[in-house]
Amino acid sequence: MRTLFLLLLILTAFSVCAQDMGALLATISMEENQAEELGKVQWLRDLDEAKTIAAKEDKPIFIFFQEVPGCHTCTNYGSQVMSHPLIVDAIEELFVPLVIYNNKGGKDAATLALYEEPSWNNPVVRIVDKNERALAKRLAGDYSLEGLINTMIAALKRDKRAIPEYLRLLGQEWKAKAENSEEAIFAMYCFWTGETVLGALE
């Protein structure tokens, strides 16, 4: 009897460990298989679900309109800005993250129409409250970390929410780096010529 009890205990423990390992592997697989354009944020994919969670948790909704698969701008924004660890933490902790593909039909297309967003577009960010009232200016055409941070801070201020110090410091650090850099603009008649000529420079 004691042997049978021990055997059952071992099998139960093994079953629990297997379930935990399965959940861990599923999470790792999900992160590895997520499109580069989406960065490291774990996104919801349905506006109604996001609104329900926003109402339940009393959080604003962070809506990321993105092309997947997307152009170079889209992949860069995902792999750089949307993959920065502090940005990922801020989006997941302070907001309800929702991504809408701007090159898909169905519910994605319906949400695009609702927000009057163009299809097949570069990345756009909108932050709204649980009633879909805009909390910050639509972020488009600015694919910098600073632009996203400023938009998040503006939304949190308007919604009368505390702004984490790490988000302020990250914005200040990025601004300092930008102030110590210079910008050069090269006008060429063809993208491929520009890529060839500039690509040859050290």
MARTIZA-836210 format. One record per residue (C-alpha): x, y, z; residue number from 0. Coordinates in nm, 3 decimals. Layout:
N
<xx = X | yy = Y | zz = Z | seq = NUM>
...
***
This chain:
202
<xx = 0.000 | yy = 0.000 | zz = 0.000 | seq = 0>
<xx = 0.281 | yy = 0.239 | zz = 0.091 | seq = 1>
<xx = 0.457 | yy = 0.157 | zz = -0.240 | seq = 2>
<xx = 0.138 | yy = 0.229 | zz = -0.436 | seq = 3>
<xx = 0.095 | yy = 0.563 | zz = -0.255 | seq = 4>
<xx = 0.455 | yy = 0.665 | zz = -0.331 | seq = 5>
<xx = 0.410 | yy = 0.566 | zz = -0.694 | seq = 6>
<xx = 0.095 | yy = 0.779 | zz = -0.722 | seq = 7>
<xx = 0.273 | yy = 1.072 | zz = -0.555 | seq = 8>
<xx = 0.565 | yy = 1.048 | zz = -0.799 | seq = 9>
<xx = 0.331 | yy = 1.026 | zz = -1.100 | seq = 10>
<xx = 0.132 | yy = 1.328 | zz = -0.977 | seq = 11>
<xx = 0.449 | yy = 1.533 | zz = -0.928 | seq = 12>
<xx = 0.572 | yy = 1.433 | zz = -1.273 | seq = 13>
<xx = 0.237 | yy = 1.532 | zz = -1.426 | seq = 14>
<xx = 0.247 | yy = 1.877 | zz = -1.262 | seq = 15>
<xx = 0.607 | yy = 1.933 | zz = -1.373 | seq = 16>
<xx = 0.518 | yy = 1.825 | zz = -1.727 | seq = 17>
<xx = 0.228 | yy = 2.074 | zz = -1.734 | seq = 18>
<xx = 0.453 | yy = 2.355 | zz = -1.609 | seq = 19>
<xx = 0.719 | yy = 2.263 | zz = -1.864 | seq = 20>
<xx = 0.455 | yy = 2.255 | zz = -2.138 | seq = 21>
<xx = 0.336 | yy = 2.604 | zz = -2.046 | seq = 22>
<xx = 0.695 | yy = 2.730 | zz = -2.039 | seq = 23>
<xx = 0.773 | yy = 2.579 | zz = -2.379 | seq = 24>
<xx = 0.452 | yy = 2.727 | zz = -2.523 | seq = 25>
<xx = 0.552 | yy = 3.073 | zz = -2.397 | seq = 26>
<xx = 0.903 | yy = 3.040 | zz = -2.539 | seq = 27>
<xx = 0.763 | yy = 2.918 | zz = -2.871 | seq = 28>
<xx = 0.517 | yy = 3.210 | zz = -2.884 | seq = 29>
<xx = 0.799 | yy = 3.461 | zz = -2.822 | seq = 30>
<xx = 1.024 | yy = 3.299 | zz = -3.082 | seq = 31>
<xx = 0.748 | yy = 3.279 | zz = -3.343 | seq = 32>
<xx = 0.621 | yy = 3.636 | zz = -3.297 | seq = 33>
<xx = 0.672 | yy = 3.848 | zz = -3.605 | seq = 34>
<xx = 0.972 | yy = 4.079 | zz = -3.594 | seq = 35>
<xx = 0.744 | yy = 4.373 | zz = -3.672 | seq = 36>
<xx = 0.570 | yy = 4.328 | zz = -3.335 | seq = 37>
<xx = 0.880 | yy = 4.342 | zz = -3.116 | seq = 38>
<xx = 0.875 | yy = 4.167 | zz = -2.777 | seq = 39>
<xx = 0.540 | yy = 4.299 | zz = -2.649 | seq = 40>
<xx = 0.271 | yy = 4.037 | zz = -2.593 | seq = 41>
<xx = -0.022 | yy = 4.183 | zz = -2.788 | seq = 42>
<xx = -0.395 | yy = 4.122 | zz = -2.786 | seq = 43>
<xx = -0.550 | yy = 4.091 | zz = -3.131 | seq = 44>
<xx = -0.913 | yy = 4.191 | zz = -3.075 | seq = 45>
<xx = -1.044 | yy = 4.541 | zz = -2.993 | seq = 46>
<xx = -1.348 | yy = 4.415 | zz = -2.802 | seq = 47>
<xx = -1.131 | yy = 4.194 | zz = -2.583 | seq = 48>
<xx = -0.894 | yy = 4.487 | zz = -2.519 | seq = 49>
<xx = -1.188 | yy = 4.712 | zz = -2.419 | seq = 50>
<xx = -1.318 | yy = 4.448 | zz = -2.178 | seq = 51>
<xx = -0.978 | yy = 4.410 | zz = -2.011 | seq = 52>
<xx = -0.926 | yy = 4.789 | zz = -2.004 | seq = 53>
<xx = -1.258 | yy = 4.834 | zz = -1.822 | seq = 54>
<xx = -1.181 | yy = 4.550 | zz = -1.579 | seq = 55>
<xx = -0.824 | yy = 4.662 | zz = -1.502 | seq = 56>
<xx = -0.888 | yy = 5.037 | zz = -1.541 | seq = 57>
<xx = -0.608 | yy = 5.087 | zz = -1.793 | seq = 58>
<xx = -0.576 | yy = 5.280 | zz = -2.119 | seq = 59>
<xx = -0.547 | yy = 5.085 | zz = -2.444 | seq = 60>
<xx = -0.223 | yy = 5.104 | zz = -2.642 | seq = 61>
<xx = -0.317 | yy = 5.039 | zz = -3.006 | seq = 62>
<xx = -0.034 | yy = 4.954 | zz = -3.243 | seq = 63>
<xx = -0.130 | yy = 4.962 | zz = -3.612 | seq = 64>
<xx = 0.136 | yy = 4.765 | zz = -3.796 | seq = 65>
<xx = 0.202 | yy = 4.599 | zz = -4.130 | seq = 66>
<xx = 0.284 | yy = 4.229 | zz = -4.087 | seq = 67>
<xx = 0.479 | yy = 4.115 | zz = -4.280 | seq = 68>
<xx = 0.605 | yy = 4.467 | zz = -4.326 | seq = 69>
<xx = 0.861 | yy = 4.690 | zz = -4.489 | seq = 70>
<xx = 1.204 | yy = 4.780 | zz = -4.354 | seq = 71>
<xx = 1.056 | yy = 5.065 | zz = -4.145 | seq = 72>
<xx = 0.810 | yy = 4.820 | zz = -3.989 | seq = 73>
<xx = 1.070 | yy = 4.556 | zz = -3.903 | seq = 74>
<xx = 1.310 | yy = 4.819 | zz = -3.764 | seq = 75>
<xx = 1.041 | yy = 4.969 | zz = -3.542 | seq = 76>
<xx = 0.951 | yy = 4.626 | zz = -3.411 | seq = 77>
<xx = 1.306 | yy = 4.500 | zz = -3.357 | seq = 78>
<xx = 1.438 | yy = 4.823 | zz = -3.205 | seq = 79>
<xx = 1.172 | yy = 5.042 | zz = -3.041 | seq = 80>
<xx = 0.913 | yy = 4.774 | zz = -2.961 | seq = 81>
<xx = 1.182 | yy = 4.540 | zz = -2.832 | seq = 82>
<xx = 1.348 | yy = 4.779 | zz = -2.586 | seq = 83>
<xx = 1.304 | yy = 4.607 | zz = -2.245 | seq = 84>
<xx = 1.180 | yy = 4.920 | zz = -2.065 | seq = 85>
<xx = 0.937 | yy = 5.003 | zz = -2.346 | seq = 86>
<xx = 0.804 | yy = 4.647 | zz = -2.339 | seq = 87>
<xx = 0.756 | yy = 4.667 | zz = -1.960 | seq = 88>
<xx = 0.584 | yy = 5.006 | zz = -1.983 | seq = 89>
<xx = 0.341 | yy = 4.897 | zz = -2.255 | seq = 90>
<xx = 0.252 | yy = 4.571 | zz = -2.081 | seq = 91>
<xx = 0.227 | yy = 4.715 | zz = -1.728 | seq = 92>
<xx = 0.066 | yy = 5.056 | zz = -1.787 | seq = 93>
<xx = -0.159 | yy = 4.981 | zz = -2.083 | seq = 94>
<xx = -0.363 | yy = 4.709 | zz = -2.247 | seq = 95>
<xx = -0.152 | yy = 4.625 | zz = -2.556 | seq = 96>
<xx = -0.346 | yy = 4.570 | zz = -2.879 | seq = 97>
<xx = -0.201 | yy = 4.523 | zz = -3.227 | seq = 98>
<xx = -0.403 | yy = 4.569 | zz = -3.544 | seq = 99>
<xx = -0.258 | yy = 4.446 | zz = -3.873 | seq = 100>
<xx = -0.315 | yy = 4.711 | zz = -4.137 | seq = 101>
<xx = -0.280 | yy = 4.465 | zz = -4.424 | seq = 102>
<xx = -0.539 | yy = 4.209 | zz = -4.316 | seq = 103>
<xx = -0.916 | yy = 4.180 | zz = -4.349 | seq = 104>
<xx = -1.181 | yy = 4.080 | zz = -4.097 | seq = 105>
<xx = -1.171 | yy = 4.240 | zz = -3.752 | seq = 106>
<xx = -0.844 | yy = 4.415 | zz = -3.832 | seq = 107>
<xx = -1.002 | yy = 4.591 | zz = -4.130 | seq = 108>
<xx = -1.307 | yy = 4.685 | zz = -3.920 | seq = 109>
<xx = -1.084 | yy = 4.845 | zz = -3.654 | seq = 110>
<xx = -0.888 | yy = 5.029 | zz = -3.923 | seq = 111>
<xx = -1.213 | yy = 5.170 | zz = -4.059 | seq = 112>
<xx = -1.331 | yy = 5.267 | zz = -3.709 | seq = 113>
<xx = -1.013 | yy = 5.469 | zz = -3.648 | seq = 114>
<xx = -0.992 | yy = 5.588 | zz = -4.011 | seq = 115>
<xx = -0.645 | yy = 5.439 | zz = -4.045 | seq = 116>
<xx = -0.511 | yy = 5.363 | zz = -4.393 | seq = 117>
<xx = -0.428 | yy = 5.008 | zz = -4.490 | seq = 118>
<xx = -0.075 | yy = 4.902 | zz = -4.588 | seq = 119>
<xx = 0.071 | yy = 5.181 | zz = -4.379 | seq = 120>
<xx = 0.386 | yy = 5.235 | zz = -4.174 | seq = 121>
<xx = 0.359 | yy = 5.191 | zz = -3.793 | seq = 122>
<xx = 0.104 | yy = 5.408 | zz = -3.612 | seq = 123>
<xx = 0.036 | yy = 5.426 | zz = -3.238 | seq = 124>
<xx = -0.284 | yy = 5.547 | zz = -3.076 | seq = 125>
<xx = -0.349 | yy = 5.549 | zz = -2.701 | seq = 126>
<xx = -0.711 | yy = 5.567 | zz = -2.589 | seq = 127>
<xx = -0.897 | yy = 5.524 | zz = -2.262 | seq = 128>
<xx = -1.136 | yy = 5.239 | zz = -2.190 | seq = 129>
<xx = -1.412 | yy = 5.437 | zz = -2.367 | seq = 130>
<xx = -1.188 | yy = 5.487 | zz = -2.674 | seq = 131>
<xx = -1.133 | yy = 5.857 | zz = -2.607 | seq = 132>
<xx = -0.794 | yy = 5.968 | zz = -2.743 | seq = 133>
<xx = -0.541 | yy = 6.036 | zz = -2.467 | seq = 134>
<xx = -0.255 | yy = 6.150 | zz = -2.690 | seq = 135>
<xx = -0.191 | yy = 6.274 | zz = -3.040 | seq = 136>
<xx = -0.174 | yy = 5.998 | zz = -3.302 | seq = 137>
<xx = 0.190 | yy = 5.893 | zz = -3.338 | seq = 138>
<xx = 0.280 | yy = 5.855 | zz = -3.706 | seq = 139>
<xx = 0.590 | yy = 5.931 | zz = -3.909 | seq = 140>
<xx = 0.811 | yy = 5.941 | zz = -3.598 | seq = 141>
<xx = 0.974 | yy = 5.603 | zz = -3.551 | seq = 142>
<xx = 1.206 | yy = 5.702 | zz = -3.269 | seq = 143>
<xx = 1.215 | yy = 5.578 | zz = -2.912 | seq = 144>
<xx = 1.176 | yy = 5.938 | zz = -2.796 | seq = 145>
<xx = 0.858 | yy = 5.985 | zz = -2.999 | seq = 146>
<xx = 0.698 | yy = 5.680 | zz = -2.843 | seq = 147>
<xx = 0.805 | yy = 5.775 | zz = -2.489 | seq = 148>
<xx = 0.665 | yy = 6.128 | zz = -2.530 | seq = 149>
<xx = 0.336 | yy = 5.986 | zz = -2.656 | seq = 150>
<xx = 0.307 | yy = 5.745 | zz = -2.362 | seq = 151>
<xx = 0.390 | yy = 6.018 | zz = -2.109 | seq = 152>
<xx = 0.137 | yy = 6.256 | zz = -2.267 | seq = 153>
<xx = -0.133 | yy = 5.987 | zz = -2.249 | seq = 154>
<xx = -0.058 | yy = 5.906 | zz = -1.885 | seq = 155>
<xx = -0.064 | yy = 6.276 | zz = -1.793 | seq = 156>
<xx = -0.397 | yy = 6.335 | zz = -1.964 | seq = 157>
<xx = -0.543 | yy = 6.029 | zz = -1.791 | seq = 158>
<xx = -0.409 | yy = 6.162 | zz = -1.457 | seq = 159>
<xx = -0.188 | yy = 5.861 | zz = -1.398 | seq = 160>
<xx = 0.153 | yy = 5.837 | zz = -1.236 | seq = 161>
<xx = 0.448 | yy = 5.836 | zz = -1.474 | seq = 162>
<xx = 0.716 | yy = 5.582 | zz = -1.378 | seq = 163>
<xx = 1.053 | yy = 5.741 | zz = -1.314 | seq = 164>
<xx = 1.228 | yy = 5.491 | zz = -1.541 | seq = 165>
<xx = 1.017 | yy = 5.614 | zz = -1.833 | seq = 166>
<xx = 1.112 | yy = 5.977 | zz = -1.765 | seq = 167>
<xx = 1.482 | yy = 5.884 | zz = -1.733 | seq = 168>
<xx = 1.475 | yy = 5.681 | zz = -2.052 | seq = 169>
<xx = 1.326 | yy = 5.979 | zz = -2.237 | seq = 170>
<xx = 1.590 | yy = 6.215 | zz = -2.095 | seq = 171>
<xx = 1.871 | yy = 5.976 | zz = -2.187 | seq = 172>
<xx = 1.743 | yy = 5.942 | zz = -2.542 | seq = 173>
<xx = 1.704 | yy = 6.320 | zz = -2.576 | seq = 174>
<xx = 2.062 | yy = 6.374 | zz = -2.455 | seq = 175>
<xx = 2.193 | yy = 6.129 | zz = -2.713 | seq = 176>
<xx = 1.994 | yy = 6.303 | zz = -2.987 | seq = 177>
<xx = 2.130 | yy = 6.645 | zz = -2.888 | seq = 178>
<xx = 2.486 | yy = 6.514 | zz = -2.921 | seq = 179>
<xx = 2.430 | yy = 6.387 | zz = -3.273 | seq = 180>
<xx = 2.406 | yy = 6.554 | zz = -3.612 | seq = 181>
<xx = 2.177 | yy = 6.490 | zz = -3.905 | seq = 182>
<xx = 2.270 | yy = 6.484 | zz = -4.272 | seq = 183>
<xx = 2.021 | yy = 6.471 | zz = -4.560 | seq = 184>
<xx = 2.122 | yy = 6.330 | zz = -4.899 | seq = 185>
<xx = 1.893 | yy = 6.388 | zz = -5.197 | seq = 186>
<xx = 1.918 | yy = 6.131 | zz = -5.477 | seq = 187>
<xx = 1.688 | yy = 6.051 | zz = -5.763 | seq = 188>
<xx = 1.663 | yy = 5.679 | zz = -5.688 | seq = 189>
<xx = 1.657 | yy = 5.469 | zz = -5.373 | seq = 190>
<xx = 1.883 | yy = 5.203 | zz = -5.526 | seq = 191>
<xx = 2.144 | yy = 5.465 | zz = -5.620 | seq = 192>
<xx = 2.135 | yy = 5.598 | zz = -5.264 | seq = 193>
<xx = 2.175 | yy = 5.252 | zz = -5.120 | seq = 194>
<xx = 2.471 | yy = 5.179 | zz = -5.349 | seq = 195>
<xx = 2.651 | yy = 5.511 | zz = -5.294 | seq = 196>
<xx = 2.592 | yy = 5.539 | zz = -4.918 | seq = 197>
<xx = 2.646 | yy = 5.169 | zz = -4.866 | seq = 198>
<xx = 2.998 | yy = 5.206 | zz = -5.006 | seq = 199>
<xx = 3.093 | yy = 5.460 | zz = -4.738 | seq = 200>
<xx = 3.264 | yy = 5.362 | zz = -4.413 | seq = 201>
***
